[in-house]
Amino acid sequence: MASLDASKAFGRVNHMIKLFEKLIASYLPSYTIEVLIDWYGKIFSVVRWKNCFPLMFSVRSGIRQGGILSPFLFNIYADCLVTIMRSSDLGCHIAECYVGCIVCR
């Protein structure tokens, strides 16, 4: 049995490119995708140095920790891996039955 820990990998995904390509391909309603693009396009971080806040920058990768949509977005992003494994017949087999890969988040 093999396993893949992708828990940190999703946090490195460029959501403005890769994640929203996957969302568009998943046939979600366009208004939902537009809301998510707007929401994720307005994430900023500020670096605090002593009592100053000299640097503000836009965050273009990662997910909102603890966000209610984060598991859903992860599933859409990881679905292509499961699809590739299924089509190549790689993954877990129990007797003659293909079970696929066991994914947990």
Secondary structure as UniProt FT lines:
FT   TURN            7..9
FT   HELIX           10..12
FT   HELIX           15..19
FT   HELIX           20..25
FT   TURN            26..27
FT   HELIX           30..40
FT   TURN            41..42
FT   STRAND          44..49
FT   TURN            50..51
FT   STRAND          52..58
FT   TURN            65..66
FT   TURN            68..69
FT   HELIX           70..88
FT   STRAND          92..94
FT   TURN            95..96
FT   STRAND          97..100
//
